[in-house]
């Protein structure tokens, strides 16, 4: 695991090479320790200074419904009080959304309320885009799983078939794909549609092969040309 000092040194090296002027976004995910957070916020600030249009996407990795909180002490506080207030985009799962906002987020209406509460604490001048994964509300069939995106006062829901396995790294892939497509299209609904379609194809291929790790190379065609398309619909 890299230390906060090593991450900060890496950021300095990137800055020294003038890379931030060509940076469209900064994405953060799992933190090994809370101290790494200051280096992440420094990177986001440098990117915005060099390119005012740059976005910061925070994937607030804290835990999930199956395992509860699995990160070190201090990390949830950093994400709630420092990272999310600087973020333009946030990609929590249902468990993380509830923990960060204090909302139950078990019903569709509750998820919407929680997403709006999270948005209210994000960077005011940004799109305040919130993508919530791992949803099973009163409207979700037992054989499906939902994702919801909130942006600009609108909500869009996307539903995919539920796969029988849990996949480590699925949230990381979703955050990266959503950020990429949100940058490209400028549309939260379109970004969710493409990102979720690619992720589902990748997860299905991994499940069919019985692989332990996501088949990011073997199933890379799913990333660029999803074999099955799902659409985000307004709710």
Secondary structure as the mmCIF struct_conf table of DSSP 4:
data_model
#
loop_
_struct_conf.conf_type_id
_struct_conf.id
_struct_conf.beg_label_comp_id
_struct_conf.beg_label_asym_id
_struct_conf.beg_label_seq_id
_struct_conf.end_label_comp_id
_struct_conf.end_label_asym_id
_struct_conf.end_label_seq_id
HELX_RH_AL_P HELX_RH_AL_P1 UNK A 4 UNK A 16
TURN_TY1_P TURN_TY1_P1 UNK A 17 UNK A 18
HELX_RH_3T_P HELX_RH_3T_P1 UNK A 19 UNK A 22
STRN STRN1 UNK A 25 UNK A 28
BEND BEND1 UNK A 32 UNK A 33
TURN_TY1_P TURN_TY1_P2 UNK A 34 UNK A 35
HELX_RH_AL_P HELX_RH_AL_P2 UNK A 36 UNK A 50
TURN_TY1_P TURN_TY1_P3 UNK A 52 UNK A 53
STRN STRN2 UNK A 55 UNK A 58
STRN STRN3 UNK A 63 UNK A 64
TURN_TY1_P TURN_TY1_P4 UNK A 65 UNK A 67
STRN STRN4 UNK A 68 UNK A 69
BEND BEND2 UNK A 71 UNK A 71
HELX_LH_PP_P HELX_LH_PP_P1 UNK A 72 UNK A 72
TURN_TY1_P TURN_TY1_P5 UNK A 73 UNK A 74
HELX_RH_AL_P HELX_RH_AL_P3 UNK A 75 UNK A 78
HELX_RH_PI_P HELX_RH_PI_P1 UNK A 79 UNK A 83
HELX_RH_AL_P HELX_RH_AL_P4 UNK A 84 UNK A 86
BEND BEND3 UNK A 88 UNK A 88
STRN STRN5 UNK A 89 UNK A 90
STRN STRN6 UNK A 93 UNK A 93
HELX_RH_AL_P HELX_RH_AL_P5 UNK A 94 UNK A 101
BEND BEND4 UNK A 107 UNK A 107
HELX_RH_AL_P HELX_RH_AL_P6 UNK A 108 UNK A 120
TURN_TY1_P TURN_TY1_P6 UNK A 121 UNK A 121
BEND BEND5 UNK A 122 UNK A 122
TURN_TY1_P TURN_TY1_P7 UNK A 124 UNK A 125
BEND BEND6 UNK A 126 UNK A 126
STRN STRN7 UNK A 129 UNK A 135
TURN_TY1_P TURN_TY1_P8 UNK A 138 UNK A 139
BEND BEND7 UNK A 140 UNK A 140
TURN_TY1_P TURN_TY1_P9 UNK A 142 UNK A 143
STRN STRN8 UNK A 144 UNK A 151
TURN_TY1_P TURN_TY1_P10 UNK A 152 UNK A 153
STRN STRN9 UNK A 154 UNK A 161
HELX_LH_PP_P HELX_LH_PP_P2 UNK A 162 UNK A 163
BEND BEND8 UNK A 164 UNK A 165
TURN_TY1_P TURN_TY1_P11 UNK A 168 UNK A 169
HELX_RH_AL_P HELX_RH_AL_P7 UNK A 170 UNK A 185
BEND BEND9 UNK A 186 UNK A 186
HELX_RH_AL_P HELX_RH_AL_P8 UNK A 188 UNK A 209
TURN_TY1_P TURN_TY1_P12 UNK A 210 UNK A 210
BEND BEND10 UNK A 212 UNK A 213
TURN_TY1_P TURN_TY1_P13 UNK A 216 UNK A 220
HELX_RH_AL_P HELX_RH_AL_P9 UNK A 221 UNK A 224
BEND BEND11 UNK A 225 UNK A 225
BEND BEND12 UNK A 227 UNK A 228
STRN STRN10 UNK A 233 UNK A 234
#
